[in-house]
């Protein structure tokens, strides 16, 4: 199981059908048009992650607006407790997006395990994204550069910012294309219901979302994701749209992420 920060900020995922050709799925993705929403507040949040009921990892995220009008998300995550004895994993993530348009600019992520580490760099333009990924095993280094051309491709962070601006009325479906690391995915998020949910950080009125995903292949065909089955996500039903809880079915079983604490910060310290 991979307790990377993508489990948390990668909350947009989805499927139209596995048999769609390139022209079909591309026509289902609407132009990138963020809705009207209150400006994102600087915030620091902490999440706990678990696997089949076992708390196994933690993540700390801080969202801030820079002096030059950008959104910067800094995050760290690591396995803890008994899970760390089985699988040592540490991650650092930095994501930069435009504060006004919410379009992604760049992502940097470092993942460190016992025997290897990965450095990932994503650079976004109005026409696509370039991915550079370096793998280190001892003194051996392998790297690969990939290019994905699609005018509305988003980082996981910017996709979440975008979803926050949408009404998400019951039954609504939002489709976006995201590029979290080395592969693009066609994503659909369906608003299922409004309900109250209690997590470690408190009790909230929430929007319940159904989340699915399909991989976009080298020939731009849709492929099933071998490790991810489906997920349910709860967002706070307020101006902040905090991620409260994620429950996902993946290849190793049931995993979850839950909000442990939240602290809004002064926008002008």
Buried (B, 14 or more C-beta within 10 A) or exposed (E): BBBBBBBBBBBBBBBBEEEBEEEEBBEBBEEBEBEEBEEBBBBBBBBBBBBEEEBBBBBBBBBBBEEEEBBBBBBBBBBBEEBBEEBEBBBBBBBBBBBEEBBBBBBBBBBBBEEEBBBBBBBBEEEBBBBBBBBBEEEEEEEEEBEBEBEBBBBBBBBBBBBBBBEBEEEBEBBBBBBBBBBBBBBBBBBBEEEEBEBEBEEBEBBBBBBBBBBBEEEBBBBEBEEBBBBBBBBBBEEBBBBBBBBBEBEEEEBBBBBBEBEEEEEEE
